[in-house]
């Protein structure tokens, strides 16, 4: 199991986005220790404009982990990246025409 710390604060939508990405891209179960920065002035000073910040057990931190490229590189470096899951994020889905669609004179019609 991967154990990470997440420096966060209440109502952080980027933190929620990062949590979902980590869960989707990790090659094993992830346990996140949430650290609320608003309760500690030193944490607010250090992380206030940087959250969300992920930290591994060695103390290595990742800022802006909600960016797919940064997070996937960070996970890959640690051997935690599910490459197939990453491919699902970056490979566009096959184009499937809607049911009941047909073409006539070069135009597509539904129904």
C-alpha positions as CSV (number, residue, x, y, z in Angstrom):
1,X,0.0,0.0,0.0
2,X,1.2,3.5,-0.9
3,X,1.2,5.9,2.0
4,X,1.2,9.6,1.2
5,X,0.6,12.8,3.1
6,X,-1.6,15.4,1.4
7,X,-1.3,19.0,2.6
8,X,-4.7,20.5,2.1
9,X,-7.4,22.8,3.4
10,X,-11.1,22.8,3.6
11,X,-12.9,23.4,0.3
12,X,-9.8,22.9,-1.9
13,X,-11.2,21.7,-5.2
14,X,-7.7,21.1,-6.6
15,X,-7.0,18.8,-3.6
16,X,-10.1,16.8,-4.5
17,X,-9.0,16.6,-8.1
18,X,-5.5,15.4,-7.0
19,X,-7.0,12.7,-4.7
20,X,-9.0,11.3,-7.6
21,X,-6.0,11.3,-9.9
22,X,-3.8,9.6,-7.4
23,X,-6.4,6.9,-6.9
24,X,-6.9,6.4,-10.6
25,X,-3.2,6.3,-11.6
26,X,-1.6,4.4,-8.7
27,X,-0.8,0.7,-9.3
28,X,-1.8,-0.2,-5.8
29,X,-4.1,1.0,-3.0
30,X,-3.3,4.5,-1.7
31,X,-3.7,5.7,1.8
32,X,-3.7,9.5,2.1
33,X,-2.9,11.2,5.4
34,X,-4.7,14.6,5.2
35,X,-2.9,17.4,6.9
36,X,-5.0,20.5,7.4
37,X,-2.8,23.5,7.0
38,X,-5.2,26.2,8.3
39,X,-4.8,25.0,11.9
40,X,-1.0,25.8,12.0
41,X,0.5,29.1,11.1
42,X,3.8,27.5,10.1
43,X,2.0,25.2,7.6
44,X,0.0,28.1,6.2
45,X,3.2,30.0,5.7
46,X,4.9,27.0,4.0
47,X,2.0,25.6,2.0
48,X,-0.6,28.3,1.7
49,X,-0.1,29.1,-1.9
50,X,1.2,25.7,-2.9
51,X,-1.6,23.3,-2.0
52,X,-2.3,20.6,-2.8
53,X,1.1,19.1,-2.0
54,X,1.7,15.4,-1.9
55,X,4.6,14.0,0.2
56,X,6.0,10.5,0.3
57,X,7.4,8.8,3.4
58,X,10.9,10.1,2.5
59,X,9.6,13.7,2.6
60,X,9.8,14.3,-1.1
61,X,7.1,16.7,-2.1
62,X,5.1,17.3,-5.2
63,X,3.5,20.6,-5.9
64,X,0.8,21.0,-8.6
65,X,0.2,17.2,-8.6
66,X,-3.2,17.8,-10.2
67,X,-1.3,18.3,-13.4
68,X,-1.4,14.9,-15.1
69,X,2.2,15.0,-16.4
70,X,3.7,16.1,-13.1
71,X,1.8,13.5,-11.1
72,X,2.4,10.6,-13.5
73,X,6.2,11.4,-13.6
74,X,6.3,11.6,-9.8
75,X,4.5,8.2,-9.4
76,X,6.6,6.6,-12.2
77,X,9.8,7.6,-10.5
78,X,8.7,5.7,-7.4
79,X,7.4,2.7,-9.3
80,X,3.8,3.4,-8.4
81,X,2.4,4.4,-11.8
82,X,-0.2,2.2,-13.5
83,X,0.8,2.8,-17.1
84,X,-2.4,1.4,-18.5
85,X,-4.4,3.8,-16.4
86,X,-2.3,6.7,-17.6
87,X,-2.9,5.6,-21.2
88,X,-6.6,5.8,-20.6
89,X,-6.2,9.4,-19.7
90,X,-4.1,10.4,-22.7
91,X,-5.6,8.2,-25.4
92,X,-8.8,9.6,-26.9
93,X,-11.7,7.2,-27.0
94,X,-12.6,5.7,-30.3
95,X,-15.2,7.6,-32.1
96,X,-18.5,5.7,-32.1
97,X,-21.4,7.1,-34.1
98,X,-24.6,7.6,-32.1
99,X,-27.2,4.8,-32.5
100,X,-29.7,5.6,-35.3
101,X,-27.3,7.9,-37.1
102,X,-27.1,7.6,-40.9
103,X,-25.5,9.6,-43.7
104,X,-27.1,11.0,-46.8
105,X,-25.4,13.3,-49.3
106,X,-22.4,13.7,-47.0
107,X,-24.5,14.8,-44.0
108,X,-25.1,12.9,-40.9
109,X,-28.6,12.6,-39.5
110,X,-29.8,11.2,-36.2
111,X,-33.0,9.3,-35.8
